[in-house]
Amino acid sequence: MAGAGGARDRLFTAGWVHVFEEDSGEGAVYRAEDADIPLSRRPRERFRLNRDGSARLFAAGPDDKLIEQPATWVEEGGVVVIRAAGGGPVLRIVHRSPERLVVQTTPARGRR
């Protein structure tokens, strides 16, 4: 996985915001929450990783307010994999730098 110690540290010290305008065929783009992120009428998904393997995912609820869901993360073959505690899509950070993450999302298996 791309990234040095600084990128790894930033992974845990920043909250990450989905900047869907920058998405590509490689995946969804997330930027650190302190970046210059354009305003959007559409709520932006977010996540935060903790060094202890825990994580928090934030997605829009029915009223567009962000709802927090607990999650966990592990590193598998150089890729950070995030799984929500209650099921749902699995996020894989396939590229990271101090300012930008590229995330691929796949449906959870065996859960509804």
Biopython code that builds the backbone (N, CA, C, O; Angstrom):
import numpy as np
from Bio.PDB.StructureBuilder import StructureBuilder

atoms = [
    (1, "MET", "N", (0.838, -1.172, 0.000)),
    (1, "MET", "CA", (0.000, 0.000, 0.000)),
    (1, "MET", "C", (0.880, 1.231, 0.000)),
    (1, "MET", "O", (1.912, 1.276, 0.670)),
    (2, "ALA", "N", (0.464, 2.222, -0.754)),
    (2, "ALA", "CA", (1.224, 3.464, -0.807)),
    (2, "ALA", "C", (1.133, 4.176, 0.521)),
    (2, "ALA", "O", (0.111, 4.097, 1.202)),
    (3, "GLY", "N", (2.172, 4.856, 0.891)),
    (3, "GLY", "CA", (2.129, 5.669, 2.102)),
    (3, "GLY", "C", (3.306, 5.375, 3.000)),
    (3, "GLY", "O", (3.746, 4.234, 3.141)),
    (4, "ALA", "N", (3.797, 6.426, 3.597)),
    (4, "ALA", "CA", (4.900, 6.282, 4.532)),
    (4, "ALA", "C", (4.366, 6.460, 5.935)),
    (4, "ALA", "O", (3.153, 6.515, 6.139)),
    (5, "GLY", "N", (5.274, 6.553, 6.916)),
    (5, "GLY", "CA", (4.867, 6.727, 8.300)),
    (5, "GLY", "C", (3.964, 7.929, 8.499)),
    (5, "GLY", "O", (3.018, 7.868, 9.284)),
    (6, "GLY", "N", (4.244, 9.030, 7.793)),
    (6, "GLY", "CA", (3.408, 10.222, 7.921)),
    (6, "GLY", "C", (1.994, 9.973, 7.444)),
    (6, "GLY", "O", (1.035, 10.419, 8.074)),
    (7, "ALA", "N", (1.857, 9.260, 6.334)),
    (7, "ALA", "CA", (0.526, 8.937, 5.820)),
    (7, "ALA", "C", (-0.196, 8.024, 6.795)),
    (7, "ALA", "O", (-1.392, 8.184, 7.038)),
    (8, "ARG", "N", (0.525, 7.077, 7.347)),
    (8, "ARG", "CA", (-0.084, 6.145, 8.305)),
    (8, "ARG", "C", (-0.581, 6.913, 9.526)),
    (8, "ARG", "O", (-1.698, 6.681, 9.987)),
    (9, "ASP", "N", (0.243, 7.834, 10.061)),
    (9, "ASP", "CA", (-0.168, 8.619, 11.214)),
    (9, "ASP", "C", (-1.398, 9.444, 10.896)),
    (9, "ASP", "O", (-2.323, 9.506, 11.705)),
    (10, "ARG", "N", (-1.427, 10.075, 9.746)),
    (10, "ARG", "CA", (-2.557, 10.924, 9.333)),
    (10, "ARG", "C", (-3.823, 10.079, 9.215)),
    (10, "ARG", "O", (-4.925, 10.585, 9.425)),
    (11, "LEU", "N", (-3.679, 8.830, 8.891)),
    (11, "LEU", "CA", (-4.824, 7.938, 8.778)),
    (11, "LEU", "C", (-5.627, 7.923, 10.077)),
    (11, "LEU", "O", (-6.852, 7.804, 10.054)),
    (12, "PHE", "N", (-4.931, 8.044, 11.212)),
    (12, "PHE", "CA", (-5.582, 7.968, 12.522)),
    (12, "PHE", "C", (-5.832, 9.321, 13.174)),
    (12, "PHE", "O", (-6.590, 9.403, 14.140)),
    (13, "THR", "N", (-5.223, 10.362, 12.676)),
    (13, "THR", "CA", (-5.392, 11.671, 13.315)),
    (13, "THR", "C", (-6.423, 12.542, 12.613)),
    (13, "THR", "O", (-6.805, 13.585, 13.143)),
    (14, "ALA", "N", (-6.879, 12.142, 11.443)),
    (14, "ALA", "CA", (-7.870, 12.921, 10.702)),
    (14, "ALA", "C", (-9.167, 12.135, 10.582)),
    (14, "ALA", "O", (-9.172, 10.905, 10.600)),
    (15, "GLY", "N", (-10.261, 12.868, 10.460)),
    (15, "GLY", "CA", (-11.506, 12.276, 10.006)),
    (15, "GLY", "C", (-11.481, 12.362, 8.488)),
    (15, "GLY", "O", (-10.882, 13.283, 7.933)),
    (16, "TRP", "N", (-12.124, 11.415, 7.805)),
    (16, "TRP", "CA", (-12.058, 11.356, 6.338)),
    (16, "TRP", "C", (-13.455, 11.547, 5.753)),
    (16, "TRP", "O", (-14.421, 10.926, 6.198)),
    (17, "VAL", "N", (-13.542, 12.417, 4.748)),
    (17, "VAL", "CA", (-14.811, 12.837, 4.154)),
    (17, "VAL", "C", (-14.844, 12.418, 2.686)),
    (17, "VAL", "O", (-13.880, 12.631, 1.951)),
    (18, "HIS", "N", (-15.972, 11.814, 2.262)),
    (18, "HIS", "CA", (-16.133, 11.377, 0.874)),
    (18, "HIS", "C", (-16.355, 12.598, -0.020)),
    (18, "HIS", "O", (-17.337, 13.324, 0.132)),
    (19, "VAL", "N", (-15.440, 12.806, -0.936)),
    (19, "VAL", "CA", (-15.541, 13.895, -1.910)),
    (19, "VAL", "C", (-15.935, 13.237, -3.233)),
    (19, "VAL", "O", (-15.089, 12.970, -4.086)),
    (20, "PHE", "N", (-17.233, 12.983, -3.383)),
    (20, "PHE", "CA", (-17.732, 12.180, -4.505)),
    (20, "PHE", "C", (-17.458, 12.805, -5.859)),
    (20, "PHE", "O", (-17.448, 12.106, -6.872)),
    (21, "GLU", "N", (-17.232, 14.115, -5.892)),
    (21, "GLU", "CA", (-16.915, 14.772, -7.164)),
    (21, "GLU", "C", (-15.595, 14.281, -7.747)),
    (21, "GLU", "O", (-15.362, 14.415, -8.949)),
    (22, "GLU", "N", (-14.731, 13.715, -6.908)),
    (22, "GLU", "CA", (-13.413, 13.260, -7.349)),
    (22, "GLU", "C", (-13.348, 11.747, -7.557)),
    (22, "GLU", "O", (-12.286, 11.222, -7.896)),
    (23, "ASP", "N", (-14.459, 11.037, -7.362)),
    (23, "ASP", "CA", (-14.463, 9.582, -7.539)),
    (23, "ASP", "C", (-14.013, 9.209, -8.950)),
    (23, "ASP", "O", (-14.229, 9.955, -9.906)),
    (24, "SER", "N", (-13.384, 8.036, -9.059)),
    (24, "SER", "CA", (-12.923, 7.557, -10.361)),
    (24, "SER", "C", (-13.202, 6.064, -10.454)),
    (24, "SER", "O", (-13.794, 5.480, -9.546)),
    (25, "GLY", "N", (-12.786, 5.464, -11.527)),
    (25, "GLY", "CA", (-12.925, 4.027, -11.691)),
    (25, "GLY", "C", (-12.138, 3.249, -10.651)),
    (25, "GLY", "O", (-12.446, 2.089, -10.380)),
    (26, "GLU", "N", (-11.128, 3.874, -10.069)),
    (26, "GLU", "CA", (-10.324, 3.217, -9.043)),
    (26, "GLU", "C", (-11.077, 3.111, -7.720)),
    (26, "GLU", "O", (-10.858, 2.173, -6.953)),
    (27, "GLY", "N", (-11.970, 4.078, -7.448)),
    (27, "GLY", "CA", (-12.739, 4.036, -6.211)),
    (27, "GLY", "C", (-13.217, 5.404, -5.775)),
    (27, "GLY", "O", (-13.060, 6.397, -6.485)),
    (28, "ALA", "N", (-13.803, 5.432, -4.589)),
    (28, "ALA", "CA", (-14.300, 6.668, -3.990)),
    (28, "ALA", "C", (-13.133, 7.421, -3.353)),
    (28, "ALA", "O", (-12.241, 6.813, -2.762)),
    (29, "VAL", "N", (-13.148, 8.738, -3.478)),
    (29, "VAL", "CA", (-12.070, 9.566, -2.930)),
    (29, "VAL", "C", (-12.535, 10.186, -1.617)),
    (29, "VAL", "O", (-13.612, 10.776, -1.530)),
    (30, "TYR", "N", (-11.698, 10.037, -0.606)),
    (30, "TYR", "CA", (-11.918, 10.654, 0.701)),
    (30, "TYR", "C", (-10.758, 11.595, 0.970)),
    (30, "TYR", "O", (-9.605, 11.281, 0.674)),
    (31, "ARG", "N", (-11.074, 12.748, 1.534)),
    (31, "ARG", "CA", (-10.053, 13.719, 1.900)),
    (31, "ARG", "C", (-10.160, 14.004, 3.391)),
    (31, "ARG", "O", (-11.223, 13.854, 3.994)),
    (32, "ALA", "N", (-9.038, 14.418, 3.974)),
    (32, "ALA", "CA", (-9.030, 14.765, 5.400)),
    (32, "ALA", "C", (-10.039, 15.877, 5.650)),
    (32, "ALA", "O", (-10.195, 16.778, 4.825)),
    (33, "GLU", "N", (-10.722, 15.814, 6.785)),
    (33, "GLU", "CA", (-11.803, 16.756, 7.068)),
    (33, "GLU", "C", (-11.341, 18.213, 7.139)),
    (33, "GLU", "O", (-12.167, 19.119, 7.037)),
    (34, "ASP", "N", (-10.041, 18.457, 7.311)),
    (34, "ASP", "CA", (-9.560, 19.831, 7.344)),
    (34, "ASP", "C", (-9.150, 20.336, 5.957)),
    (34, "ASP", "O", (-8.628, 21.444, 5.833)),
    (35, "ALA", "N", (-9.381, 19.536, 4.919)),
    (35, "ALA", "CA", (-9.071, 19.944, 3.543)),
    (35, "ALA", "C", (-10.128, 20.927, 3.038)),
    (35, "ALA", "O", (-11.172, 21.114, 3.662)),
    (36, "ASP", "N", (-9.839, 21.541, 1.911)),
    (36, "ASP", "CA", (-10.785, 22.468, 1.282)),
    (36, "ASP", "C", (-11.804, 21.639, 0.495)),
    (36, "ASP", "O", (-11.615, 21.379, -0.693)),
    (37, "ILE", "N", (-12.877, 21.231, 1.161)),
    (37, "ILE", "CA", (-13.895, 20.361, 0.558)),
    (37, "ILE", "C", (-15.083, 21.227, 0.152)),
    (37, "ILE", "O", (-15.587, 22.004, 0.962)),
    (38, "PRO", "N", (-15.537, 21.099, -1.104)),
    (38, "PRO", "CA", (-16.653, 21.939, -1.551)),
    (38, "PRO", "C", (-17.939, 21.642, -0.783)),
    (38, "PRO", "O", (-18.170, 20.520, -0.333)),
    (39, "LEU", "N", (-18.764, 22.669, -0.648)),
    (39, "LEU", "CA", (-20.074, 22.476, -0.039)),
    (39, "LEU", "C", (-20.913, 21.563, -0.923)),
    (39, "LEU", "O", (-20.708, 21.497, -2.135)),
    (40, "SER", "N", (-21.850, 20.866, -0.313)),
    (40, "SER", "CA", (-22.690, 19.943, -1.060)),
    (40, "SER", "C", (-24.069, 19.873, -0.426)),
    (40, "SER", "O", (-24.200, 19.876, 0.798)),
    (41, "ARG", "N", (-25.094, 19.809, -1.262)),
    (41, "ARG", "CA", (-26.449, 19.593, -0.751)),
    (41, "ARG", "C", (-26.598, 18.148, -0.301)),
    (41, "ARG", "O", (-27.359, 17.850, 0.619)),
    (42, "ARG", "N", (-25.882, 17.277, -0.940)),
    (42, "ARG", "CA", (-25.898, 15.852, -0.606)),
    (42, "ARG", "C", (-24.993, 15.623, 0.604)),
    (42, "ARG", "O", (-23.839, 16.050, 0.591)),
    (43, "PRO", "N", (-25.494, 14.957, 1.652)),
    (43, "PRO", "CA", (-24.636, 14.695, 2.815)),
    (43, "PRO", "C", (-23.407, 13.874, 2.424)),
    (43, "PRO", "O", (-23.488, 12.979, 1.582)),
    (44, "ARG", "N", (-22.290, 14.183, 3.035)),
    (44, "ARG", "CA", (-21.037, 13.484, 2.732)),
    (44, "ARG", "C", (-20.760, 12.415, 3.783)),
    (44, "ARG", "O", (-20.724, 12.691, 4.982)),
    (45, "GLU", "N", (-20.568, 11.192, 3.305)),
    (45, "GLU", "CA", (-20.192, 10.112, 4.209)),
    (45, "GLU", "C", (-18.817, 10.403, 4.774)),
    (45, "GLU", "O", (-18.002, 11.078, 4.145)),
    (46, "ARG", "N", (-18.565, 9.880, 5.976)),
    (46, "ARG", "CA", (-17.304, 10.122, 6.673)),
    (46, "ARG", "C", (-16.907, 8.871, 7.427)),
    (46, "ARG", "O", (-17.730, 7.986, 7.658)),
    (47, "PHE", "N", (-15.644, 8.802, 7.811)),
    (47, "PHE", "CA", (-15.224, 7.783, 8.763)),
    (47, "PHE", "C", (-14.005, 8.265, 9.527)),
    (47, "PHE", "O", (-13.298, 9.180, 9.105)),
    (48, "ARG", "N", (-13.780, 7.620, 10.663)),
    (48, "ARG", "CA", (-12.620, 7.902, 11.501)),
    (48, "ARG", "C", (-12.095, 6.575, 12.014)),
    (48, "ARG", "O", (-12.852, 5.746, 12.518)),
    (49, "LEU", "N", (-10.778, 6.379, 11.879)),
    (49, "LEU", "CA", (-10.130, 5.155, 12.353)),
    (49, "LEU", "C", (-9.344, 5.448, 13.624)),
    (49, "LEU", "O", (-8.747, 6.515, 13.764)),
    (50, "ASN", "N", (-9.350, 4.498, 14.544)),
    (50, "ASN", "CA", (-8.563, 4.586, 15.778)),
    (50, "ASN", "C", (-7.467, 3.528, 15.731)),
    (50, "ASN", "O", (-7.640, 2.467, 15.132)),
    (51, "ARG", "N", (-6.358, 3.824, 16.357)),
    (51, "ARG", "CA", (-5.212, 2.903, 16.333)),
    (51, "ARG", "C", (-5.527, 1.533, 16.934)),
    (51, "ARG", "O", (-4.861, 0.553, 16.601)),
    (52, "ASP", "N", (-6.530, 1.446, 17.813)),
    (52, "ASP", "CA", (-6.847, 0.190, 18.490)),
    (52, "ASP", "C", (-7.674, -0.781, 17.644)),
    (52, "ASP", "O", (-8.079, -1.832, 18.141)),
    (53, "GLY", "N", (-7.932, -0.446, 16.372)),
    (53, "GLY", "CA", (-8.710, -1.322, 15.500)),
    (53, "GLY", "C", (-10.188, -0.983, 15.466)),
    (53, "GLY", "O", (-10.954, -1.633, 14.755)),
    (54, "SER", "N", (-10.598, 0.018, 16.216)),
    (54, "SER", "CA", (-11.989, 0.452, 16.161)),
    (54, "SER", "C", (-12.126, 1.576, 15.133)),
    (54, "SER", "O", (-11.145, 2.209, 14.743)),
    (55, "ALA", "N", (-13.352, 1.801, 14.711)),
    (55, "ALA", "CA", (-13.626, 2.848, 13.724)),
    (55, "ALA", "C", (-15.053, 3.337, 13.926)),
    (55, "ALA", "O", (-15.857, 2.703, 14.608)),
    (56, "ARG", "N", (-15.344, 4.470, 13.321)),
    (56, "ARG", "CA", (-16.703, 5.005, 13.320)),
    (56, "ARG", "C", (-17.030, 5.423, 11.893)),
    (56, "ARG", "O", (-16.258, 6.130, 11.245)),
    (57, "LEU", "N", (-18.182, 4.979, 11.418)),
    (57, "LEU", "CA", (-18.672, 5.353, 10.100)),
    (57, "LEU", "C", (-19.834, 6.322, 10.287)),
    (57, "LEU", "O", (-20.619, 6.177, 11.224)),
    (58, "PHE", "N", (-19.945, 7.298, 9.411)),
    (58, "PHE", "CA", (-21.025, 8.274, 9.475)),
    (58, "PHE", "C", (-21.689, 8.329, 8.102)),
    (58, "PHE", "O", (-21.038, 8.629, 7.101)),
    (59, "ALA", "N", (-22.990, 8.036, 8.063)),
    (59, "ALA", "CA", (-23.732, 8.069, 6.802)),
    (59, "ALA", "C", (-25.050, 8.804, 7.045)),
    (59, "ALA", "O", (-25.522, 8.892, 8.178)),
    (60, "ALA", "N", (-25.630, 9.324, 5.979)),
    (60, "ALA", "CA", (-26.866, 10.093, 6.085)),
    (60, "ALA", "C", (-28.031, 9.189, 6.473)),
    (60, "ALA", "O", (-28.196, 8.092, 5.941)),
    (61, "GLY", "N", (-28.828, 9.678, 7.408)),
    (61, "GLY", "CA", (-30.055, 9.002, 7.794)),
    (61, "GLY", "C", (-31.219, 9.519, 6.960)),
    (61, "GLY", "O", (-31.010, 10.271, 6.008)),
    (62, "PRO", "N", (-32.442, 9.124, 7.305)),
    (62, "PRO", "CA", (-33.620, 9.531, 6.528)),
    (62, "PRO", "C", (-33.818, 11.047, 6.471)),
    (62, "PRO", "O", (-34.385, 11.562, 5.507)),
    (63, "ASP", "N", (-33.354, 11.761, 7.499)),
    (63, "ASP", "CA", (-33.500, 13.218, 7.521)),
    (63, "ASP", "C", (-32.207, 13.932, 7.107)),
    (63, "ASP", "O", (-32.058, 15.134, 7.330)),
    (64, "ASP", "N", (-31.288, 13.194, 6.512)),
    (64, "ASP", "CA", (-30.001, 13.693, 6.030)),
    (64, "ASP", "C", (-29.014, 14.027, 7.140)),
    (64, "ASP", "O", (-27.905, 14.473, 6.845)),
    (65, "LYS", "N", (-29.375, 13.829, 8.405)),
    (65, "LYS", "CA", (-28.403, 14.001, 9.488)),
    (65, "LYS", "C", (-27.491, 12.786, 9.499)),
    (65, "LYS", "O", (-27.929, 11.672, 9.210)),
    (66, "LEU", "N", (-26.226, 12.996, 9.833)),
    (66, "LEU", "CA", (-25.283, 11.887, 9.855)),
    (66, "LEU", "C", (-25.555, 10.978, 11.045)),
    (66, "LEU", "O", (-25.733, 11.437, 12.173)),
    (67, "ILE", "N", (-25.582, 9.681, 10.767)),
    (67, "ILE", "CA", (-25.782, 8.665, 11.789)),
    (67, "ILE", "C", (-24.475, 7.911, 11.957)),
    (67, "ILE", "O", (-23.874, 7.457, 10.983)),
    (68, "GLU", "N", (-24.044, 7.783, 13.204)),
    (68, "GLU", "CA", (-22.791, 7.089, 13.508)),
    (68, "GLU", "C", (-23.035, 5.593, 13.664)),
    (68, "GLU", "O", (-24.000, 5.164, 14.296)),
    (69, "GLN", "N", (-22.134, 4.812, 13.070)),
    (69, "GLN", "CA", (-22.186, 3.360, 13.216)),
    (69, "GLN", "C", (-20.797, 2.876, 13.639)),
    (69, "GLN", "O", (-19.806, 3.207, 12.988)),
    (70, "PRO", "N", (-20.715, 2.095, 14.723)),
    (70, "PRO", "CA", (-19.416, 1.563, 15.122)),
    (70, "PRO", "C", (-18.906, 0.558, 14.095)),
    (70, "PRO", "O", (-19.689, -0.114, 13.424)),
    (71, "ALA", "N", (-17.593, 0.467, 13.984)),
    (71, "ALA", "CA", (-16.970, -0.432, 13.013)),
    (71, "ALA", "C", (-15.613, -0.876, 13.550)),
    (71, "ALA", "O", (-15.146, -0.407, 14.588)),
    (72, "THR", "N", (-15.000, -1.788, 12.814)),
    (72, "THR", "CA", (-13.639, -2.220, 13.113)),
    (72, "THR", "C", (-12.844, -2.188, 11.813)),
    (72, "THR", "O", (-13.407, -2.187, 10.718)),
    (73, "TRP", "N", (-11.533, -2.163, 11.961)),
    (73, "TRP", "CA", (-10.675, -2.216, 10.779)),
    (73, "TRP", "C", (-9.517, -3.164, 11.066)),
    (73, "TRP", "O", (-9.107, -3.360, 12.210)),
    (74, "VAL", "N", (-9.006, -3.744, 9.983)),
    (74, "VAL", "CA", (-7.811, -4.585, 10.032)),
    (74, "VAL", "C", (-7.009, -4.305, 8.769)),
    (74, "VAL", "O", (-7.540, -3.785, 7.788)),
    (75, "GLU", "N", (-5.733, -4.652, 8.801)),
    (75, "GLU", "CA", (-4.913, -4.544, 7.600)),
    (75, "GLU", "C", (-4.759, -5.947, 7.038)),
    (75, "GLU", "O", (-4.279, -6.853, 7.719)),
    (76, "GLU", "N", (-5.171, -6.113, 5.793)),
    (76, "GLU", "CA", (-5.112, -7.412, 5.118)),
    (76, "GLU", "C", (-4.318, -7.251, 3.833)),
    (76, "GLU", "O", (-4.781, -6.610, 2.889)),
    (77, "GLY", "N", (-3.138, -7.823, 3.792)),
    (77, "GLY", "CA", (-2.320, -7.753, 2.583)),
    (77, "GLY", "C", (-1.992, -6.344, 2.154)),
    (77, "GLY", "O", (-1.951, -6.062, 0.957)),
    (78, "GLY", "N", (-1.755, -5.440, 3.106)),
    (78, "GLY", "CA", (-1.403, -4.070, 2.773)),
    (78, "GLY", "C", (-2.582, -3.160, 2.499)),
    (78, "GLY", "O", (-2.396, -1.994, 2.152)),
    (79, "VAL", "N", (-3.798, -3.676, 2.651)),
    (79, "VAL", "CA", (-5.008, -2.894, 2.423)),
    (79, "VAL", "C", (-5.761, -2.788, 3.748)),
    (79, "VAL", "O", (-5.961, -3.792, 4.431)),
    (80, "VAL", "N", (-6.176, -1.581, 4.109)),
    (80, "VAL", "CA", (-6.987, -1.391, 5.307)),
    (80, "VAL", "C", (-8.428, -1.731, 4.946)),
    (80, "VAL", "O", (-8.986, -1.182, 3.996)),
    (81, "VAL", "N", (-9.031, -2.651, 5.720)),
    (81, "VAL", "CA", (-10.398, -3.107, 5.479)),
    (81, "VAL", "C", (-11.254, -2.696, 6.667)),
    (81, "VAL", "O", (-10.935, -3.018, 7.812)),
    (82, "ILE", "N", (-12.351, -1.976, 6.391)),
    (82, "ILE", "CA", (-13.243, -1.465, 7.431)),
    (82, "ILE", "C", (-14.584, -2.185, 7.312)),
    (82, "ILE", "O", (-15.185, -2.237, 6.239)),
    (83, "ARG", "N", (-15.043, -2.745, 8.448)),
    (83, "ARG", "CA", (-16.329, -3.448, 8.479)),
    (83, "ARG", "C", (-17.209, -2.850, 9.566)),
    (83, "ARG", "O", (-16.790, -2.738, 10.718)),
    (84, "ALA", "N", (-18.430, -2.467, 9.200)),
    (84, "ALA", "CA", (-19.378, -1.935, 10.173)),
    (84, "ALA", "C", (-19.834, -3.049, 11.101)),
    (84, "ALA", "O", (-19.998, -4.193, 10.675)),
    (85, "ALA", "N", (-20.038, -2.713, 12.368)),
    (85, "ALA", "CA", (-20.437, -3.706, 13.364)),
    (85, "ALA", "C", (-21.787, -4.343, 13.019)),
    (85, "ALA", "O", (-21.984, -5.531, 13.276)),
    (86, "GLY", "N", (-22.699, -3.594, 12.454)),
    (86, "GLY", "CA", (-24.028, -4.110, 12.148)),
    (86, "GLY", "C", (-24.176, -4.627, 10.735)),
    (86, "GLY", "O", (-25.301, -4.820, 10.273)),
    (87, "GLY", "N", (-23.092, -4.856, 10.041)),
    (87, "GLY", "CA", (-23.159, -5.293, 8.650)),
    (87, "GLY", "C", (-23.124, -4.096, 7.722)),
    (87, "GLY", "O", (-22.888, -2.965, 8.148)),
    (88, "GLY", "N", (-23.354, -4.353, 6.481)),
    (88, "GLY", "CA", (-23.296, -3.288, 5.486)),
    (88, "GLY", "C", (-22.078, -3.456, 4.609)),
    (88, "GLY", "O", (-21.352, -4.444, 4.721)),
    (89, "PRO", "N", (-21.851, -2.488, 3.732)),
    (89, "PRO", "CA", (-20.724, -2.584, 2.799)),
    (89, "PRO", "C", (-19.383, -2.634, 3.527)),
    (89, "PRO", "O", (-19.232, -2.114, 4.633)),
    (90, "VAL", "N", (-18.425, -3.269, 2.879)),
    (90, "VAL", "CA", (-17.055, -3.344, 3.383)),
    (90, "VAL", "C", (-16.233, -2.318, 2.610)),
    (90, "VAL", "O", (-16.274, -2.282, 1.380)),
    (91, "LEU", "N", (-15.489, -1.489, 3.331)),
    (91, "LEU", "CA", (-14.647, -0.464, 2.710)),
    (91, "LEU", "C", (-13.207, -0.943, 2.706)),
    (91, "LEU", "O", (-12.711, -1.458, 3.708)),
    (92, "ARG", "N", (-12.531, -0.770, 1.565)),
    (92, "ARG", "CA", (-11.125, -1.145, 1.439)),
    (92, "ARG", "C", (-10.335, 0.070, 0.973)),
    (92, "ARG", "O", (-10.579, 0.600, -0.111)),
    (93, "ILE", "N", (-9.391, 0.506, 1.795)),
    (93, "ILE", "CA", (-8.540, 1.644, 1.419)),
    (93, "ILE", "C", (-7.418, 1.092, 0.557)),
    (93, "ILE", "O", (-6.489, 0.467, 1.067)),
    (94, "VAL", "N", (-7.501, 1.320, -0.744)),
    (94, "VAL", "CA", (-6.550, 0.731, -1.689)),
    (94, "VAL", "C", (-5.385, 1.663, -2.022)),
    (94, "VAL", "O", (-4.378, 1.233, -2.584)),
    (95, "HIS", "N", (-5.530, 2.940, -1.671)),
    (95, "HIS", "CA", (-4.434, 3.894, -1.851)),
    (95, "HIS", "C", (-4.570, 4.955, -0.779)),
    (95, "HIS", "O", (-5.678, 5.395, -0.470)),
    (96, "ARG", "N", (-3.442, 5.371, -0.207)),
    (96, "ARG", "CA", (-3.511, 6.430, 0.782)),
    (96, "ARG", "C", (-2.287, 7.320, 0.720)),
    (96, "ARG", "O", (-1.174, 6.879, 0.434)),
    (97, "SER", "N", (-2.534, 8.577, 0.995)),
    (97, "SER", "CA", (-1.491, 9.582, 1.157)),
    (97, "SER", "C", (-1.950, 10.451, 2.327)),
    (97, "SER", "O", (-3.065, 10.270, 2.816)),
    (98, "PRO", "N", (-1.130, 11.379, 2.784)),
    (98, "PRO", "CA", (-1.563, 12.210, 3.908)),
    (98, "PRO", "C", (-2.821, 13.042, 3.618)),
    (98, "PRO", "O", (-3.527, 13.426, 4.550)),
    (99, "GLU", "N", (-3.109, 13.323, 2.353)),
    (99, "GLU", "CA", (-4.243, 14.182, 2.011)),
    (99, "GLU", "C", (-5.425, 13.451, 1.390)),
    (99, "GLU", "O", (-6.527, 13.998, 1.344)),
    (100, "ARG", "N", (-5.219, 12.215, 0.906)),
    (100, "ARG", "CA", (-6.241, 11.587, 0.061)),
    (100, "ARG", "C", (-6.233, 10.081, 0.243)),
    (100, "ARG", "O", (-5.179, 9.451, 0.328)),
    (101, "LEU", "N", (-7.445, 9.512, 0.300)),
    (101, "LEU", "CA", (-7.613, 8.060, 0.325)),
    (101, "LEU", "C", (-8.474, 7.651, -0.859)),
    (101, "LEU", "O", (-9.383, 8.384, -1.250)),
    (102, "VAL", "N", (-8.194, 6.491, -1.431)),
    (102, "VAL", "CA", (-9.066, 5.900, -2.439)),
    (102, "VAL", "C", (-9.646, 4.634, -1.823)),
    (102, "VAL", "O", (-8.915, 3.754, -1.368)),
    (103, "VAL", "N", (-10.968, 4.560, -1.819)),
    (103, "VAL", "CA", (-11.682, 3.497, -1.119)),
    (103, "VAL", "C", (-12.569, 2.736, -2.090)),
    (103, "VAL", "O", (-13.342, 3.334, -2.838)),
    (104, "GLN", "N", (-12.452, 1.421, -2.072)),
    (104, "GLN", "CA", (-13.350, 0.567, -2.852)),
    (104, "GLN", "C", (-14.361, -0.032, -1.893)),
    (104, "GLN", "O", (-14.006, -0.457, -0.793)),
    (105, "THR", "N", (-15.616, -0.066, -2.304)),
    (105, "THR", "CA", (-16.698, -0.568, -1.468)),
    (105, "THR", "C", (-17.270, -1.834, -2.097)),
    (105, "THR", "O", (-17.538, -1.885, -3.297)),
    (106, "THR", "N", (-17.451, -2.860, -1.254)),
    (106, "THR", "CA", (-18.079, -4.105, -1.712)),
    (106, "THR", "C", (-19.180, -4.475, -0.727)),
    (106, "THR", "O", (-19.070, -4.178, 0.463)),
    (107, "PRO", "N", (-20.238, -5.118, -1.209)),
    (107, "PRO", "CA", (-21.317, -5.527, -0.307)),
    (107, "PRO", "C", (-20.808, -6.545, 0.722)),
    (107, "PRO", "O", (-19.922, -7.349, 0.431)),
    (108, "ALA", "N", (-21.379, -6.495, 1.914)),
    (108, "ALA", "CA", (-21.041, -7.498, 2.938)),
    (108, "ALA", "C", (-21.609, -8.834, 2.505)),
    (108, "ALA", "O", (-22.661, -8.895, 1.868)),
    (109, "ARG", "N", (-20.914, -9.902, 2.850)),
    (109, "ARG", "CA", (-21.378, -11.250, 2.493)),
    (109, "ARG", "C", (-22.158, -11.852, 3.640)),
    (109, "ARG", "O", (-21.749, -11.766, 4.798)),
    (110, "GLY", "N", (-23.276, -12.459, 3.316)),
    (110, "GLY", "CA", (-24.045, -13.195, 4.302)),
    (110, "GLY", "C", (-24.764, -12.329, 5.311)),
    (110, "GLY", "O", (-25.233, -12.840, 6.327)),
    (111, "ARG", "N", (-24.867, -11.022, 5.062)),
    (111, "ARG", "CA", (-25.594, -10.139, 5.980)),
    (111, "ARG", "C", (-26.597, -9.326, 5.204)),
    (111, "ARG", "O", (-26.405, -9.038, 4.023)),
    (112, "ARG", "N", (-27.655, -8.962, 5.865)),
    (112, "ARG", "CA", (-28.664, -8.077, 5.248)),
    (112, "ARG", "C", (-28.878, -6.893, 6.106)),
    (112, "ARG", "O", (-29.685, -6.026, 5.771)),
]
sb = StructureBuilder()
sb.init_structure("model")
sb.init_model(0)
sb.init_chain("A")
sb.init_seg("    ")
for serial, (resi, resn, name, xyz) in enumerate(atoms, 1):
    if name == "N":
        sb.init_residue(resn, " ", resi, " ")
    sb.init_atom(name, np.array(xyz, "f"), 0.0, 1.0, " ", f" {name:<3s}", serial, name[0])
structure = sb.get_structure()
